[in-house]
Amino acid sequence: MGSEGPKNGGPRDKSPAKDPSDAIDLDDVLPKIGEFGLYQKCLLWFVCLPACLPCGFCAFNQLFMSDTPDHWCRVPQLQNYTQEERRALSIPRKADDNATFETCMRYDVDWSDILSKGGPIAVNESWPVEPCLDGYEYDTSEVKSSIVIDFNLVCEYDVYPTLGLVALNVGGPVGVYSFGLLNDRIGRKKSFFACLSTLLLGSMMTAYAHEYWFWVLARVIVGLTIPAVYQIPFIISLELAGPNYRSFVTVMTCIFYTLGLILLSVVTYFLRNWRSLALATSTPFFFYYLYWFVLPESPRWLLMRERLEEANNILKNIARVNGKELPVEYTIKLQKQVLEQKENGAKEAKTPSVFALCKTPNMRLKTFLITLNWCASEMVYVGLSYYGPAMGSNQYMSFFLSSAVEIPSYIVCWILMDRIGRRWPLCMSMVLSGIFCMVTVLLPSDAENETLVLYLISKCLISASFLIIYPYAGEIYPTELRGIGIGTSAYIGGLGLIVIPFINYLGTSNLVLPLFVMGAVSVVGGLTALRLPETLHTPLPQTAEEGEEFGKDWTYKDCLNCGGQKTAISESDSYENLDELELTQAPVVEEVPAIPIIRRNSMRKLVRQASTLETQRDRDGSLKMTYWF
């Protein structure tokens, strides 16, 4: 936030800040140069939102690279017969379904001797069987190309495509943390192009991999950039947009990311060769190197690094494009603060340890519940996204629908959060999503359309919970621990994704079994959310001590409360009231006249949600991608 309240509940200090650790906050000047003018709109629509495409494309194109077609054992002696004849002669039928053939066994007979006798061949079902000793044949009428075909990842190797997804998800947490550090050390702009280069390198390695383990290495490299490749431009957009519009930027990023998944379903429909798909979903992003000439460095980061002239030039450019003028007084103020930092030897604020979240019982319980909900929501969301192509009779249409249903859930959830609160929407979206998932086990095995409908409803609901959990966690964690708290929950949630491919692998034997497992996880997570305190219209804690007291008086009756009650908060209250606190407020400085607060009634919801985004910043005012220890 722009400022923090006193720890002991005393009145807020209105005098000029003398402490060199005071943040150099741009929120007091953005209303003057344009909170969301032409510059920010162009940056959002032409740079930051298109930057969502590489993440979605490269995270989910792997689902279509690893398609498993119908397959059976190869018998070289029968190559003069047609494919159907070879299978009918050499492959035994399944005992429980006489209409289908075994995939990993063949008859153990001397075909050279049988063929030498001439005449028609009579298949004897009592013949002995053996595994596939000469490789496999594939039905390429539907799946024309995949890593499964090229690397023979079937039968005893059928878990290998799943290991590829695990490799992708292993890279994610490592990459977010690594690029997060890079983001704060060399700047947002350079770290974005480093991330983009890593993504393109991994994608090229994927397309030209001729060994399975080389392909896995390529997927780990790609995973390092997900979701960091779009988080960095997203952070720049948040830092340059005014407080009234930052929640709008967040929701639009979610929607555009989903539109990218919809576009991916179209691309995969027309490109059935997995190498061509890997190239088509990566090479267009070489054009993103042109962003070097238009993507600005974050002024907040430049100010933190005391690069005042560069920051001023960017702010002047924003003002010029928006038809505004950068106040001279603000430049003087920045110069004064930078000089004070140099004279006083500004010290970096000490980041609290993750163990600070577990020192007291109530804070420990809330941290556990938030992390459990975050992990459950993320695991089920990603798991259902991975499982989309397996549903229905057309995997491309199923993936398209599973992506499209996310958009209405984002919009409805965005509206409901400020009407009935956070806790109940989070609980109901996760519980209902889980119930619809688990109900699929009651359907007959041939009810493809009914299963698909239940799956789509579940995916829509879990998408809503994924949007709620981030701001809800930001409001529950106290200001002092908010960064480390959200970073810890998000990091553990990312680690949970490593398990998801193995859950989906259960679907090879029973289609609805993964849905039941994910549904159970979602229900458990949603029910535990009721134990968390409601934050709507509630003064929120700033210090660790206040965080321990917040929600400590919880009773079972609170489970029935939907939303919160507005309470009058005095200035002396040390709790943070995100409804009343003006994000454009800056420390009073004599040289700078008061900046009028601009807030339209139509943007009230945006401001309410933007407040939680604002708190996840350093004392210098800059946003971070991740926090850890």
C-alpha positions as CSV (number, residue, x, y, z in Angstrom):
1,M,0.0,0.0,0.0
2,G,1.1,3.6,-0.2
3,S,1.5,3.6,3.6
4,E,1.1,1.4,6.6
5,G,-0.7,2.1,9.8
6,P,1.0,2.2,13.2
7,K,1.3,-1.1,14.9
8,N,-0.1,0.0,18.2
9,G,-3.3,1.5,17.0
10,G,-2.2,5.2,17.3
11,P,-3.2,7.9,14.9
12,R,-1.6,7.8,11.4
13,D,1.3,10.2,11.0
14,K,0.5,12.9,8.5
15,S,3.9,14.6,8.6
16,P,6.4,14.3,5.8
17,A,8.2,11.0,5.8
18,K,11.8,11.2,6.7
19,D,12.6,7.6,6.8
20,P,14.6,6.6,3.7
21,S,12.7,3.4,3.5
22,D,9.6,5.4,2.4
23,A,8.3,4.1,-0.9
24,I,8.7,6.3,-4.0
25,D,5.1,5.7,-5.1
26,L,3.8,6.8,-8.5
27,D,0.1,6.6,-7.5
28,D,0.0,10.2,-6.6
29,V,1.1,11.3,-10.1
30,L,-0.7,8.7,-12.3
31,P,-4.0,10.7,-12.0
32,K,-2.2,13.7,-13.3
33,I,-0.6,12.0,-16.4
34,G,-3.5,9.6,-17.0
35,E,-4.4,6.5,-15.0
36,F,-5.6,4.6,-18.1
37,G,-5.0,6.8,-21.0
38,L,-4.1,6.1,-24.6
39,Y,-0.6,5.0,-23.6
40,Q,-1.8,2.4,-21.1
41,K,-4.5,1.1,-23.4
42,C,-2.0,0.6,-26.3
43,L,0.4,-1.1,-23.9
44,L,-2.3,-3.4,-22.6
45,W,-4.0,-4.3,-25.9
46,F,-1.0,-4.5,-28.2
47,V,1.8,-5.7,-25.9
48,C,0.7,-7.2,-22.6
49,L,-2.4,-9.1,-23.5
50,P,-0.8,-10.7,-26.6
51,A,2.0,-11.7,-24.2
52,C,-0.5,-14.2,-22.7
53,L,-0.5,-16.3,-25.9
54,P,3.0,-17.9,-25.6
55,C,2.2,-19.2,-22.1
56,G,-1.1,-20.8,-23.0
57,F,0.1,-22.2,-26.3
58,C,3.3,-23.8,-25.0
59,A,1.7,-25.1,-21.8
60,F,-1.1,-27.0,-23.5
61,N,0.2,-27.8,-27.0
62,Q,1.8,-30.8,-25.3
63,L,-1.6,-32.4,-24.8
64,F,-2.0,-32.8,-28.5
65,M,1.6,-33.7,-29.1
66,S,1.2,-36.9,-27.0
67,D,-2.0,-38.2,-28.6
68,T,-2.2,-42.0,-28.3
69,P,-3.8,-43.7,-31.3
70,D,-5.2,-47.1,-31.5
71,H,-2.3,-49.5,-31.7
72,W,-1.4,-53.2,-31.7
73,C,1.6,-55.5,-32.1
74,R,3.5,-55.6,-35.4
75,V,4.0,-58.9,-37.2
76,P,6.6,-58.5,-40.0
77,Q,5.6,-61.8,-41.7
78,L,2.1,-60.4,-42.5
79,Q,3.2,-57.2,-44.3
80,N,1.5,-58.4,-47.6
81,Y,-1.9,-58.3,-45.9
82,T,-3.9,-55.1,-45.3
83,Q,-3.8,-53.5,-41.9
84,E,-7.2,-54.8,-40.8
85,E,-6.3,-58.3,-42.0
86,R,-3.1,-58.2,-40.1
87,R,-4.8,-57.3,-36.9
88,A,-7.6,-59.8,-37.3
89,L,-5.1,-62.6,-37.9
90,S,-2.4,-61.8,-35.4
91,I,-4.0,-60.0,-32.4
92,P,-6.2,-61.8,-29.8
93,R,-9.5,-60.1,-28.8
94,K,-10.1,-58.9,-25.3
95,A,-11.8,-61.4,-23.0
96,D,-14.2,-58.8,-21.6
97,D,-15.0,-57.2,-24.9
98,N,-14.9,-59.5,-27.9
99,A,-15.4,-56.5,-30.3
100,T,-12.0,-55.0,-29.5
101,F,-8.4,-56.2,-29.8
102,E,-5.6,-56.4,-27.3
103,T,-3.0,-53.6,-27.7
104,C,0.1,-55.1,-26.2
105,M,-0.1,-58.9,-27.1
106,R,-0.1,-61.0,-30.2
107,Y,-0.4,-64.7,-31.0
108,D,2.8,-66.6,-30.4
109,V,2.9,-68.8,-33.5
110,D,5.3,-69.5,-36.4
111,W,3.7,-67.4,-39.1
112,S,6.3,-68.6,-41.7
113,D,5.1,-72.1,-41.2
114,I,1.4,-71.2,-41.4
115,L,1.9,-69.1,-44.5
116,S,3.9,-71.8,-46.2
117,K,0.9,-74.1,-46.1
118,G,-1.1,-71.8,-48.3
119,G,-4.9,-71.4,-48.3
120,P,-7.0,-69.4,-45.9
121,I,-5.7,-68.9,-42.3
122,A,-8.0,-70.0,-39.5
123,V,-7.4,-68.1,-36.3
124,N,-7.4,-70.3,-33.2
125,E,-8.2,-68.3,-30.0
126,S,-6.5,-70.9,-27.9
127,W,-3.1,-70.0,-29.5
128,P,-0.5,-68.9,-26.9
129,V,0.2,-65.1,-26.7
130,E,3.4,-63.1,-26.3
131,P,4.2,-59.4,-26.0
132,C,5.1,-57.1,-28.9
133,L,8.6,-58.2,-29.9
134,D,8.8,-56.5,-33.2
135,G,7.3,-53.1,-32.5
136,Y,3.9,-51.7,-33.0
137,E,1.4,-50.6,-35.7
138,Y,-0.7,-47.5,-35.3
139,D,-4.1,-46.4,-36.7
140,T,-3.2,-43.0,-38.2
141,S,-6.6,-42.3,-39.6
142,E,-7.4,-39.8,-36.7
143,V,-4.0,-39.2,-35.0
144,K,-1.6,-38.8,-37.8
145,S,1.4,-37.8,-35.8
146,S,2.5,-37.7,-32.1
147,I,5.4,-38.4,-29.9
148,V,3.7,-41.7,-29.0
149,I,4.0,-42.9,-32.5
150,D,7.6,-41.6,-33.1
151,F,9.0,-42.8,-29.8
152,N,6.8,-45.9,-29.4
153,L,5.4,-44.8,-26.0
154,V,2.8,-47.5,-25.6
155,C,2.3,-50.6,-23.5
156,E,5.1,-50.7,-20.8
157,Y,6.1,-47.2,-21.9
158,D,2.6,-45.6,-21.8
159,V,3.4,-43.6,-18.7
160,Y,6.1,-41.7,-20.5
161,P,3.8,-39.0,-22.0
162,T,2.6,-38.4,-18.4
163,L,6.2,-38.0,-17.3
164,G,6.5,-35.3,-20.0
165,L,3.7,-33.3,-18.3
166,V,5.4,-33.8,-15.0
167,A,8.7,-32.4,-16.5
168,L,6.8,-29.3,-17.7
169,N,5.3,-28.7,-14.3
170,V,8.6,-29.3,-12.5
171,G,10.1,-26.4,-14.4
172,G,7.2,-24.0,-13.5
173,P,8.0,-23.3,-9.8
174,V,11.7,-23.2,-10.5
175,G,11.2,-20.7,-13.4
176,V,8.8,-18.4,-11.6
177,Y,11.3,-18.1,-8.7
178,S,14.3,-17.7,-10.9
179,F,12.8,-15.2,-13.3
180,G,11.3,-13.4,-10.3
181,L,14.7,-12.8,-8.9
182,L,15.9,-11.8,-12.4
183,N,12.9,-9.5,-12.7
184,D,13.9,-7.5,-9.7
185,R,17.7,-7.4,-10.4
186,I,18.0,-6.6,-14.1
187,G,14.6,-5.1,-14.6
188,R,11.3,-6.1,-16.1
189,K,12.1,-5.5,-19.7
190,K,15.4,-7.5,-19.9
191,S,14.0,-10.3,-17.8
192,F,11.0,-10.6,-20.2
193,F,13.2,-11.1,-23.2
194,A,15.4,-13.6,-21.3
195,C,12.2,-15.5,-20.5
196,L,11.0,-15.3,-24.1
197,S,14.4,-16.5,-25.4
198,T,14.3,-19.5,-23.0
199,L,10.7,-20.3,-24.1
200,L,11.7,-20.2,-27.8
201,L,14.8,-22.3,-27.2
202,G,12.8,-25.0,-25.4
203,S,10.1,-24.9,-28.1
204,M,12.7,-25.3,-30.9
205,M,14.3,-28.2,-29.0
206,T,10.8,-29.7,-28.7
207,A,10.1,-29.5,-32.4
208,Y,13.4,-31.1,-33.4
209,A,13.8,-33.7,-30.7
210,H,14.5,-37.2,-32.1
211,E,14.9,-38.9,-28.7
212,Y,12.3,-39.1,-26.0
213,W,14.6,-37.9,-23.2
214,F,15.8,-34.9,-25.3
215,W,12.1,-34.0,-25.7
216,V,11.6,-34.2,-22.0
217,L,14.6,-31.9,-21.4
218,A,13.0,-29.5,-23.9
219,R,9.7,-29.6,-22.0
220,V,11.5,-28.7,-18.7
221,I,13.1,-25.7,-20.4
222,V,9.6,-24.6,-21.7
223,G,8.2,-25.2,-18.2
224,L,10.7,-22.8,-16.7
225,T,8.9,-19.9,-18.5
226,I,5.4,-20.8,-17.5
227,P,3.7,-18.6,-16.3
228,A,6.6,-16.1,-16.0
229,V,6.5,-15.2,-19.7
230,Y,3.3,-13.3,-19.3
231,Q,3.6,-12.3,-15.7
232,I,6.4,-9.8,-16.5
233,P,4.4,-7.7,-19.0
234,F,1.4,-8.1,-16.7
235,I,3.4,-6.6,-13.9
236,I,4.5,-3.7,-16.1
237,S,0.8,-3.0,-17.0
238,L,-0.2,-3.1,-13.3
239,E,2.6,-0.7,-12.4
240,L,1.7,1.8,-15.1
241,A,-2.0,1.7,-14.8
242,G,-3.8,3.7,-12.1
243,P,-5.2,2.1,-9.0
244,N,-8.8,2.4,-10.3
245,Y,-8.0,0.2,-13.3
246,R,-5.6,-2.5,-12.0
247,S,-8.3,-5.0,-11.3
248,F,-9.6,-4.5,-14.8
249,V,-6.2,-5.3,-16.2
250,T,-6.1,-8.4,-14.1
251,V,-9.5,-9.7,-15.3
252,M,-8.7,-8.9,-18.9
253,T,-5.4,-10.8,-18.6
254,C,-7.4,-13.9,-17.4
255,I,-9.9,-13.5,-20.2
256,F,-7.2,-13.0,-22.9
257,Y,-5.3,-16.0,-21.6
258,T,-8.5,-18.1,-22.1
259,L,-8.9,-16.7,-25.6
260,G,-5.4,-17.9,-26.3
261,L,-6.5,-21.4,-25.3
262,I,-9.5,-21.2,-27.6
263,L,-7.2,-20.2,-30.4
264,L,-4.9,-23.1,-29.6
265,S,-7.9,-25.5,-30.1
266,V,-8.3,-24.1,-33.6
267,V,-4.6,-24.4,-34.4
268,T,-4.4,-28.0,-33.2
269,Y,-7.5,-28.9,-35.3
270,F,-5.7,-27.9,-38.5
271,L,-2.2,-29.0,-37.6
272,R,-2.1,-32.7,-36.8
273,N,1.7,-33.2,-37.1
274,W,3.2,-32.7,-33.7
275,R,6.5,-31.1,-34.9
276,S,4.6,-28.6,-37.1
277,L,2.3,-27.9,-34.1
278,A,5.4,-27.2,-31.9
279,L,6.7,-24.8,-34.5
280,A,3.4,-23.1,-35.2
281,T,2.8,-22.4,-31.5
282,S,6.2,-20.9,-30.9
283,T,7.9,-19.4,-34.0
284,P,5.3,-16.6,-34.4
285,F,6.5,-15.3,-31.1
286,F,9.9,-14.4,-32.5
287,F,8.0,-11.2,-33.6
288,Y,7.8,-10.4,-29.9
289,Y,11.4,-9.3,-30.0
290,L,10.0,-6.2,-31.7
291,Y,8.6,-5.3,-28.2
292,W,12.1,-4.2,-27.3
293,F,11.3,-0.9,-29.1
294,V,7.9,-0.3,-27.4
295,L,7.9,-2.2,-24.1
296,P,8.9,0.3,-21.4
297,E,10.9,-0.4,-18.3
298,S,9.0,-0.1,-15.1
299,P,9.4,3.4,-13.7
300,R,9.0,2.0,-10.2
301,W,12.0,-0.3,-10.8
302,L,14.0,2.5,-12.3
303,L,13.3,4.7,-9.3
304,M,14.3,1.9,-7.0
305,R,17.6,1.7,-8.8
306,E,17.9,5.5,-8.6
307,R,17.8,5.9,-12.4
308,L,15.8,9.0,-12.1
309,E,16.4,10.4,-15.6
310,E,15.2,7.2,-17.3
311,A,12.1,7.1,-15.1
312,N,11.3,10.7,-15.8
313,N,11.6,10.2,-19.5
314,I,9.1,7.3,-19.4
315,L,6.7,9.3,-17.3
316,K,6.9,12.3,-19.6
317,N,6.3,10.0,-22.6
318,I,3.2,8.6,-20.9
319,A,1.9,12.1,-20.2
320,R,2.6,13.2,-23.7
321,V,0.8,10.3,-25.3
322,N,-2.1,10.7,-22.9
323,G,-2.3,14.4,-23.7
324,K,-1.2,15.4,-20.2
325,E,1.8,17.1,-18.7
326,L,4.1,15.6,-16.0
327,P,4.0,18.0,-12.9
328,V,7.4,19.7,-12.4
329,E,6.8,19.5,-8.7
330,Y,6.8,15.7,-8.8
331,T,10.2,15.7,-10.6
332,I,11.6,17.9,-7.8
333,K,10.1,15.6,-5.2
334,L,11.8,12.5,-6.8
335,Q,15.1,14.3,-7.0
336,K,14.9,15.2,-3.3
337,Q,14.0,11.7,-2.2
338,V,16.8,10.1,-4.3
339,L,19.3,12.6,-2.8
340,E,18.1,11.7,0.7
341,Q,18.6,8.0,-0.1
342,K,22.2,8.7,-1.2
343,E,23.0,10.8,1.8
344,N,21.4,8.5,4.3
345,G,22.5,5.3,2.7
346,A,19.1,3.7,2.1
347,K,18.9,0.2,3.5
348,E,16.8,-2.5,2.0
349,A,13.9,-3.5,4.1
350,K,14.3,-6.9,5.6
351,T,11.9,-9.5,4.1
352,P,10.1,-11.6,6.7
353,S,10.7,-15.3,6.8
354,V,8.1,-17.8,5.7
355,F,8.3,-19.2,9.3
356,A,6.7,-16.0,10.5
357,L,3.4,-17.3,9.1
358,C,3.5,-20.2,11.5
359,K,4.5,-18.6,14.8
360,T,1.0,-18.1,16.2
361,P,-1.9,-20.6,16.1
362,N,-4.5,-18.6,14.3
363,M,-2.1,-17.3,11.7
364,R,-0.8,-20.8,11.3
365,L,-4.3,-22.2,10.7
366,K,-5.2,-19.5,8.2
367,T,-1.9,-20.1,6.3
368,F,-2.6,-23.8,6.2
369,L,-6.2,-23.3,5.0
370,I,-5.3,-20.7,2.4
371,T,-2.5,-22.8,1.0
372,L,-4.8,-25.9,1.0
373,N,-7.5,-24.0,-1.0
374,W,-4.9,-22.5,-3.3
375,C,-3.3,-25.9,-4.0
376,A,-6.7,-27.6,-4.5
377,S,-8.0,-24.9,-6.8
378,E,-4.9,-24.8,-8.9
379,M,-4.6,-28.6,-9.1
380,V,-8.2,-29.1,-10.1
381,Y,-8.2,-26.2,-12.6
382,V,-5.0,-27.4,-14.4
383,G,-6.1,-31.1,-14.1
384,L,-9.4,-30.4,-15.7
385,S,-7.7,-28.3,-18.4
386,Y,-5.3,-31.3,-19.1
387,Y,-8.2,-33.7,-19.2
388,G,-10.3,-31.6,-21.7
389,P,-9.1,-33.5,-24.8
390,A,-10.0,-36.8,-23.3
391,M,-13.7,-35.9,-22.9
392,G,-16.4,-36.3,-25.5
393,S,-15.9,-37.8,-29.0
394,N,-13.9,-34.9,-30.5
395,Q,-10.9,-33.8,-28.5
396,Y,-10.5,-30.5,-30.3
397,M,-14.1,-29.5,-29.7
398,S,-13.9,-30.6,-26.0
399,F,-10.8,-28.5,-25.4
400,F,-12.4,-25.6,-27.1
401,L,-15.5,-25.8,-24.9
402,S,-13.5,-26.4,-21.8
403,S,-11.6,-23.1,-22.4
404,A,-14.6,-21.1,-23.5
405,V,-16.6,-21.8,-20.3
406,E,-14.0,-20.0,-18.3
407,I,-14.9,-16.5,-19.7
408,P,-18.4,-16.2,-18.2
409,S,-17.2,-17.6,-14.9
410,Y,-14.6,-14.8,-14.6
411,I,-17.2,-12.1,-15.3
412,V,-19.9,-13.4,-13.0
413,C,-17.3,-14.1,-10.2
414,W,-15.9,-10.6,-10.6
415,I,-19.4,-9.1,-10.0
416,L,-20.3,-11.4,-7.1
417,M,-17.2,-10.9,-5.1
418,D,-18.1,-7.4,-4.0
419,R,-21.8,-8.3,-3.4
420,I,-21.7,-11.4,-1.3
421,G,-18.1,-11.6,-0.3
422,R,-15.2,-13.9,-1.0
423,R,-15.7,-16.9,1.3
424,W,-19.0,-18.2,0.0
425,P,-18.3,-17.8,-3.7
426,L,-15.0,-19.6,-3.2
427,C,-16.6,-22.4,-1.2
428,M,-19.6,-22.9,-3.5
429,S,-17.6,-22.8,-6.7
430,M,-15.2,-25.4,-5.4
431,V,-17.8,-27.6,-3.8
432,L,-20.2,-27.5,-6.7
433,S,-17.3,-28.1,-9.1
434,G,-16.3,-31.2,-7.1
435,I,-19.8,-32.5,-7.0
436,F,-20.3,-32.3,-10.7
437,C,-17.0,-34.0,-11.2
438,M,-17.9,-36.9,-8.9
439,V,-21.4,-37.4,-10.3
440,T,-19.8,-38.6,-13.5
441,V,-19.1,-42.0,-11.8
442,L,-22.9,-42.6,-11.7
443,L,-23.3,-42.3,-15.5
444,P,-23.0,-45.3,-17.8
445,S,-19.7,-45.7,-19.6
446,D,-21.3,-44.8,-23.0
447,A,-22.8,-41.5,-21.8
448,E,-20.2,-39.4,-23.5
449,N,-22.2,-36.2,-24.0
450,E,-23.6,-36.3,-20.4
451,T,-20.1,-36.7,-19.0
452,L,-18.9,-33.8,-21.1
453,V,-21.6,-31.5,-19.9
454,L,-20.9,-32.3,-16.3
455,Y,-17.2,-31.8,-16.9
456,L,-17.8,-28.4,-18.5
457,I,-19.9,-27.2,-15.6
458,S,-17.2,-28.3,-13.2
459,K,-14.5,-26.5,-15.3
460,C,-16.6,-23.3,-15.3
461,L,-17.0,-23.3,-11.5
462,I,-13.4,-24.1,-10.7
463,S,-12.2,-21.3,-13.0
464,A,-14.2,-18.9,-10.8
465,S,-12.5,-20.2,-7.6
466,F,-9.1,-19.7,-9.2
467,L,-9.9,-16.1,-9.8
468,I,-11.2,-15.6,-6.2
469,I,-8.3,-17.2,-4.3
470,Y,-5.7,-14.7,-5.2
471,P,-7.4,-11.5,-3.9
472,Y,-8.9,-13.4,-1.0
473,A,-5.5,-14.6,0.2
474,G,-4.2,-11.0,-0.3
475,E,-6.8,-9.7,2.1
476,I,-6.4,-12.4,4.8
477,Y,-2.7,-12.2,5.1
478,P,-1.6,-9.1,7.1
479,T,0.3,-6.4,5.2
480,E,3.6,-7.3,6.9
481,L,3.3,-10.9,5.7
482,R,1.3,-10.5,2.6
483,G,4.0,-10.9,0.1
484,I,5.7,-13.9,1.7
485,G,2.3,-15.4,2.4
486,I,1.0,-15.3,-1.1
487,G,4.3,-16.4,-2.5
488,T,4.4,-19.4,-0.2
489,S,0.8,-20.4,-1.0
490,A,1.3,-20.0,-4.8
491,Y,4.6,-21.8,-4.7
492,I,3.2,-24.8,-2.9
493,G,0.2,-24.7,-5.3
494,G,2.6,-24.9,-8.2
495,L,4.4,-27.9,-6.6
496,G,1.0,-29.6,-6.4
497,L,0.7,-29.6,-10.2
498,I,3.4,-32.2,-10.4
499,V,0.9,-34.7,-9.0
500,I,-1.9,-33.9,-11.5
501,P,-0.5,-35.8,-14.5
502,F,-0.4,-39.0,-12.5
503,I,-4.1,-38.5,-11.5
504,N,-5.0,-38.0,-15.1
505,Y,-3.1,-41.1,-16.0
506,L,-5.7,-43.1,-14.0
507,G,-8.0,-42.3,-16.9
508,T,-6.3,-44.8,-19.1
509,S,-8.1,-47.6,-17.2
510,N,-11.3,-45.6,-16.2
511,L,-12.3,-42.4,-17.9
512,V,-14.1,-40.9,-14.9
513,L,-11.7,-41.9,-12.1
514,P,-9.6,-38.8,-12.5
515,L,-12.7,-36.7,-12.4
516,F,-13.8,-38.3,-9.1
517,V,-10.4,-37.8,-7.5
518,M,-10.2,-34.2,-8.6
519,G,-13.8,-33.7,-7.5
520,A,-13.0,-35.0,-4.0
521,V,-10.0,-32.6,-3.8
522,S,-12.2,-29.7,-4.8
523,V,-14.9,-30.5,-2.3
524,V,-12.5,-30.8,0.6
525,G,-10.8,-27.6,-0.4
526,G,-14.1,-25.7,-0.7
527,L,-15.5,-26.9,2.6
528,T,-12.4,-25.8,4.5
529,A,-12.8,-22.3,3.0
530,L,-15.7,-21.7,5.4
531,R,-13.3,-21.7,8.3
532,L,-11.6,-18.6,6.9
533,P,-12.8,-15.1,8.0
534,E,-14.9,-13.0,5.5
535,T,-13.0,-9.9,4.3
536,L,-15.7,-8.0,2.5
537,H,-16.4,-4.6,4.2
538,T,-14.0,-5.7,7.0
539,P,-11.0,-3.7,8.3
540,L,-8.0,-5.8,7.4
541,P,-4.8,-6.4,9.5
542,Q,-1.5,-4.8,8.8
543,T,0.9,-6.3,11.4
544,A,1.6,-9.9,12.3
545,E,-0.1,-9.2,15.7
546,E,-3.2,-7.9,14.0
547,G,-3.1,-10.9,11.6
548,E,-3.2,-13.3,14.6
549,E,-6.3,-11.5,16.0
550,F,-8.1,-11.2,12.7
551,G,-10.7,-14.0,12.6
552,K,-9.6,-15.4,16.0
553,D,-13.1,-15.1,17.3
554,W,-14.5,-17.3,14.5
555,T,-17.6,-19.4,15.5
556,Y,-19.7,-22.0,13.6
557,K,-22.4,-19.3,13.1
558,D,-19.9,-17.4,10.9
559,C,-20.3,-20.2,8.3
560,L,-23.8,-19.0,7.7
561,N,-22.8,-15.3,7.2
562,C,-22.7,-14.3,3.5
563,G,-20.7,-11.2,3.0
564,G,-19.7,-8.7,5.6
565,Q,-21.1,-5.7,7.4
566,K,-19.8,-2.3,6.7
567,T,-18.3,-0.7,9.9
568,A,-17.2,2.8,10.5
569,I,-13.4,2.8,10.9
570,S,-11.7,5.7,12.6
571,E,-8.4,7.1,11.4
572,S,-6.8,5.8,14.6
573,D,-7.8,2.2,13.8
574,S,-4.7,0.3,13.0
575,Y,-6.5,-2.1,10.7
576,E,-6.4,-1.6,7.0
577,N,-9.8,-0.7,5.5
578,L,-9.5,-1.4,1.8
579,D,-12.9,0.1,1.1
580,E,-12.0,3.4,2.7
581,L,-8.3,3.7,2.0
582,E,-7.5,5.8,-1.1
583,L,-4.8,4.2,-3.1
584,T,-3.9,7.5,-4.7
585,Q,-3.0,8.9,-1.4
586,A,0.8,9.7,-1.0
587,P,2.8,11.0,1.9
588,V,2.3,14.7,2.3
589,V,5.3,16.7,1.0
590,E,5.4,20.5,1.3
591,E,6.7,21.1,-2.2
592,V,3.9,19.0,-3.8
593,P,0.3,20.3,-3.9
594,A,-2.5,17.8,-3.0
595,I,-3.4,15.5,-5.9
596,P,-7.1,15.3,-6.4
597,I,-8.4,11.7,-6.1
598,I,-10.1,10.5,-9.2
599,R,-12.5,7.6,-8.7
600,R,-15.6,7.0,-10.8
601,N,-18.6,5.3,-9.2
602,S,-18.6,2.9,-12.2
603,M,-15.2,1.7,-11.2
604,R,-16.0,0.9,-7.6
605,K,-15.6,-2.8,-8.0
606,L,-12.3,-2.3,-9.8
607,V,-11.0,-0.2,-6.9
608,R,-12.1,-2.7,-4.3
609,Q,-10.3,-5.5,-5.9
610,A,-7.3,-3.4,-7.0
611,S,-6.5,-2.8,-3.3
612,T,-5.4,-6.3,-2.8
613,L,-3.1,-6.1,-5.8
614,E,-1.6,-2.9,-4.5
615,T,-0.5,-4.4,-1.2
616,Q,1.7,-7.0,-2.8
617,R,4.6,-4.6,-3.3
618,D,7.9,-3.7,-1.8
619,R,8.4,-0.6,0.2
620,D,9.8,1.0,-3.0
621,G,6.4,0.5,-4.6
622,S,7.4,-2.2,-7.1
623,L,5.5,-5.4,-7.6
624,K,7.3,-8.7,-7.4
625,M,6.6,-12.0,-9.2
626,T,7.3,-14.1,-6.3
627,Y,8.4,-14.0,-2.7
628,W,10.2,-16.8,-0.9
629,F,12.1,-16.8,2.5
